[in-house]
Amino acid sequence: MAQDPRVVALLQQGDEQESRMDSHAALSTFLAAETLEPNNAAILLRIAKEYSDLIAETKPPREAERMGEIALDYAKRALSLDPSSAKAHLCVAVCYGKLADFADNRTKIEYARVIKDEAVKSLSLDPTDDYAYHVLGRWNYSVANLNPFVKWLARISYGGLPDASNEEAEKYYKKAAEIAPWRIMHHNELARVYVALGKSDLARKEWQTVLDLPVASKEDEAAKQAAREALGREP
């Protein structure tokens, strides 16, 4: 917890900017807070999130990857300061997940193990966090649907990956949506899993929920567009 009233004010300002989806402004504010309390894990986690959120809109890819590396560094620093923080473990998992998009197949396999381990630790510390269930849902979906070559490489080089399935992904996403039914991301990913499982009626129901919910994050509008396309709706 911040003690300096200047830091408290900066965190409030940054959180408001974050709620308006202004990642650049929020990042600047949180970095200012860091100069006052550089060993405050709550500040470092906020900075990690903003860098992570900026990956999608950063070009070229190498610069986007650099954003991911900075985010991971902040997440690891927060975790070292507060190893009992569920959010810190989850933030590390998310950052590795973002960096996996830029990694070669061998590195993706290494990251996959870390992502699951950190997400499981997060959930053990806070079983009420819908984001942790979401990350484990995404992990299961991603690993279950890896291309055969990557699965072969994992088996040859690492003795395989932990068991994963679309059924487990469904379970985790449903739990996430149960805890936070207002988050579009849970319903959007659950719809994708239902498609993979051949449950088209359930997928359509989740996409309709995506369209019915208000936008609350940068990713939500893209999810709505995907839902409209899946349902054959006009923009």
C-alpha positions as CSV (number, residue, x, y, z in Angstrom):
1,M,0.0,0.0,0.0
2,A,1.2,3.5,-0.8
3,Q,2.1,5.7,2.1
4,D,3.0,8.9,0.4
5,P,-0.1,11.0,-0.3
6,R,1.4,12.0,-3.6
7,V,1.6,8.4,-4.6
8,V,-2.0,7.8,-3.5
9,A,-3.1,10.7,-5.7
10,L,-1.1,9.4,-8.7
11,L,-2.5,5.9,-8.4
12,Q,-6.1,7.3,-8.3
13,Q,-5.3,9.4,-11.4
14,G,-3.7,6.5,-13.2
15,D,-6.6,4.2,-12.3
16,E,-9.1,6.7,-13.7
17,Q,-7.0,7.0,-16.9
18,E,-6.9,3.2,-17.1
19,S,-10.7,3.1,-16.8
20,R,-11.0,5.4,-19.8
21,M,-8.7,3.0,-21.7
22,D,-6.0,5.6,-22.0
23,S,-3.0,3.4,-21.6
24,H,-0.4,6.0,-22.6
25,A,-1.6,8.5,-20.0
26,A,-2.0,5.8,-17.3
27,L,1.5,4.5,-18.0
28,S,3.0,8.0,-17.6
29,T,1.2,8.6,-14.4
30,F,2.2,5.2,-12.9
31,L,5.9,5.8,-13.9
32,A,5.7,9.1,-12.1
33,A,4.5,7.2,-9.0
34,E,7.4,4.7,-9.4
35,T,9.9,7.5,-9.0
36,L,8.5,8.2,-5.6
37,E,8.1,4.6,-4.4
38,P,10.2,2.3,-6.7
39,N,9.7,-0.8,-4.5
40,N,5.9,-0.6,-4.4
41,A,4.7,-3.8,-5.9
42,A,1.2,-2.4,-6.6
43,I,2.8,0.4,-8.7
44,L,5.0,-2.1,-10.6
45,L,2.0,-4.3,-11.4
46,R,0.1,-1.3,-12.8
47,I,3.1,-0.4,-15.0
48,A,3.4,-4.0,-16.2
49,K,-0.3,-4.0,-17.2
50,E,0.0,-0.8,-19.2
51,Y,3.1,-1.9,-21.1
52,S,1.3,-5.3,-21.7
53,D,-1.8,-3.5,-23.0
54,L,0.2,-1.4,-25.4
55,I,1.7,-4.4,-27.2
56,A,-1.3,-4.8,-29.5
57,E,-1.1,-1.2,-30.8
58,T,2.7,-1.0,-31.1
59,K,4.5,-1.2,-34.4
60,P,6.8,-2.7,-35.7
61,P,6.7,-6.2,-34.1
62,R,10.2,-5.8,-32.6
63,E,9.1,-2.7,-30.8
64,A,5.9,-4.5,-29.6
65,E,8.1,-7.4,-28.4
66,R,10.2,-4.9,-26.5
67,M,7.0,-3.6,-24.8
68,G,6.3,-7.2,-23.7
69,E,9.8,-7.6,-22.3
70,I,9.5,-4.4,-20.3
71,A,6.1,-5.6,-19.0
72,L,7.6,-8.9,-17.9
73,D,10.5,-7.3,-16.2
74,Y,8.1,-5.1,-14.1
75,A,5.9,-8.1,-13.3
76,K,8.9,-10.1,-12.1
77,R,10.1,-7.2,-10.0
78,A,6.6,-7.0,-8.4
79,L,6.6,-10.8,-7.7
80,S,10.1,-10.6,-6.1
81,L,8.8,-7.9,-3.8
82,D,5.6,-9.7,-2.9
83,P,5.8,-13.5,-3.6
84,S,2.4,-14.0,-1.9
85,S,0.6,-11.8,-4.4
86,A,-1.9,-13.6,-6.6
87,K,-1.9,-10.7,-9.0
88,A,1.8,-10.7,-9.3
89,H,1.9,-14.4,-10.2
90,L,-0.9,-13.9,-12.7
91,C,0.8,-10.8,-14.2
92,V,3.9,-12.9,-14.9
93,A,1.8,-15.5,-16.6
94,V,0.0,-13.0,-18.8
95,C,3.3,-11.3,-19.8
96,Y,4.8,-14.6,-20.8
97,G,1.6,-15.3,-22.8
98,K,2.0,-12.0,-24.6
99,L,5.7,-12.7,-25.4
100,A,4.9,-16.2,-26.7
101,D,3.3,-14.5,-29.8
102,F,6.9,-13.4,-30.8
103,A,8.7,-16.5,-29.8
104,D,10.0,-19.5,-31.8
105,N,8.4,-22.9,-31.2
106,R,11.0,-24.1,-28.7
107,T,10.6,-20.9,-26.6
108,K,6.8,-21.2,-26.8
109,I,7.0,-24.6,-25.2
110,E,9.2,-23.2,-22.4
111,Y,6.8,-20.3,-21.8
112,A,3.8,-22.6,-21.8
113,R,5.0,-24.4,-18.8
114,V,5.7,-21.2,-16.9
115,I,2.3,-19.7,-17.8
116,K,0.5,-22.7,-16.4
117,D,2.6,-22.8,-13.3
118,E,2.2,-19.1,-12.5
119,A,-1.6,-19.2,-13.2
120,V,-2.1,-22.2,-10.9
121,K,-0.1,-20.4,-8.2
122,S,-2.2,-17.3,-8.6
123,L,-5.5,-19.3,-8.4
124,S,-4.3,-21.1,-5.3
125,L,-3.7,-17.7,-3.6
126,D,-7.0,-16.2,-4.8
127,P,-9.6,-18.7,-6.1
128,T,-12.0,-15.8,-6.7
129,D,-10.0,-14.1,-9.5
130,D,-11.9,-14.5,-12.8
131,Y,-8.8,-13.5,-14.7
132,A,-6.8,-16.5,-13.4
133,Y,-9.5,-18.9,-14.6
134,H,-9.5,-17.1,-17.9
135,V,-5.7,-17.5,-18.3
136,L,-6.0,-21.2,-17.5
137,G,-8.8,-21.5,-20.0
138,R,-6.7,-19.8,-22.7
139,W,-3.7,-22.0,-21.8
140,N,-5.8,-25.2,-22.2
141,Y,-7.3,-24.0,-25.5
142,S,-3.9,-23.0,-26.9
143,V,-2.1,-26.1,-25.9
144,A,-4.9,-28.4,-26.9
145,N,-4.9,-26.9,-30.4
146,L,-1.2,-26.7,-31.0
147,N,-0.1,-27.8,-34.4
148,P,1.2,-31.4,-34.5
149,F,4.8,-30.3,-35.2
150,V,5.0,-28.2,-32.0
151,K,3.4,-31.1,-30.0
152,W,6.0,-33.4,-31.4
153,L,8.8,-31.0,-30.6
154,A,7.5,-30.7,-27.0
155,R,7.5,-34.5,-26.7
156,I,10.9,-35.0,-28.1
157,S,12.6,-32.0,-26.3
158,Y,10.7,-31.8,-23.0
159,G,8.9,-35.1,-22.6
160,G,5.7,-33.4,-23.6
161,L,3.5,-30.7,-22.2
162,P,1.1,-31.0,-19.3
163,D,-2.3,-32.4,-20.3
164,A,-4.7,-29.8,-21.8
165,S,-8.0,-30.1,-23.5
166,N,-10.8,-28.0,-24.9
167,E,-13.1,-29.5,-22.3
168,E,-10.8,-28.1,-19.6
169,A,-10.8,-24.8,-21.4
170,E,-14.6,-24.7,-21.4
171,K,-14.6,-25.4,-17.6
172,Y,-12.2,-22.6,-16.8
173,Y,-13.9,-20.1,-19.1
174,K,-17.3,-20.9,-17.7
175,K,-16.0,-20.3,-14.2
176,A,-14.5,-17.0,-15.2
177,A,-17.8,-16.0,-16.8
178,E,-19.7,-17.1,-13.7
179,I,-17.5,-14.9,-11.4
180,A,-17.5,-11.9,-13.8
181,P,-20.4,-12.2,-16.2
182,W,-20.0,-8.6,-17.4
183,R,-16.6,-9.2,-19.0
184,I,-16.8,-9.7,-22.7
185,M,-13.5,-11.5,-22.9
186,H,-14.8,-14.5,-21.0
187,H,-17.8,-15.0,-23.3
188,N,-15.8,-14.3,-26.4
189,E,-13.2,-17.0,-25.6
190,L,-15.9,-19.4,-24.4
191,A,-17.6,-19.1,-27.8
192,R,-14.3,-20.1,-29.5
193,V,-14.0,-23.1,-27.3
194,Y,-17.6,-24.1,-28.1
195,V,-16.8,-23.9,-31.8
196,A,-13.8,-26.2,-31.3
197,L,-16.1,-28.6,-29.4
198,G,-18.8,-28.5,-32.1
199,K,-21.3,-26.8,-29.8
200,S,-22.5,-24.2,-32.3
201,D,-25.7,-23.3,-30.5
202,L,-23.8,-22.6,-27.3
203,A,-21.2,-20.6,-29.2
204,R,-24.0,-18.4,-30.8
205,K,-25.4,-17.8,-27.3
206,E,-22.0,-16.6,-26.0
207,W,-21.5,-14.3,-29.1
208,Q,-24.9,-12.8,-28.5
209,T,-23.9,-12.1,-24.9
210,V,-20.8,-10.4,-26.3
211,L,-23.0,-8.1,-28.4
212,D,-25.3,-7.3,-25.5
213,L,-22.6,-6.3,-23.1
214,P,-21.1,-2.8,-23.0
215,V,-17.5,-2.2,-24.1
216,A,-15.1,-1.9,-21.1
217,S,-11.7,-2.6,-22.6
218,K,-9.7,-2.1,-25.8
219,E,-10.2,-5.7,-26.8
220,D,-13.9,-5.6,-26.4
221,E,-14.7,-3.9,-29.7
222,A,-12.7,-6.4,-31.6
223,A,-14.6,-9.2,-29.8
224,K,-17.9,-7.6,-30.8
225,Q,-16.8,-7.4,-34.4
226,A,-15.8,-11.1,-34.3
227,A,-19.2,-11.9,-32.7
228,R,-21.1,-9.9,-35.5
229,E,-19.2,-11.8,-38.1
230,A,-19.9,-15.1,-36.5
231,L,-23.6,-14.4,-36.3
232,G,-23.7,-12.9,-39.7
233,R,-24.7,-9.4,-38.4
234,E,-24.0,-6.1,-40.0
235,P,-21.7,-3.7,-38.1
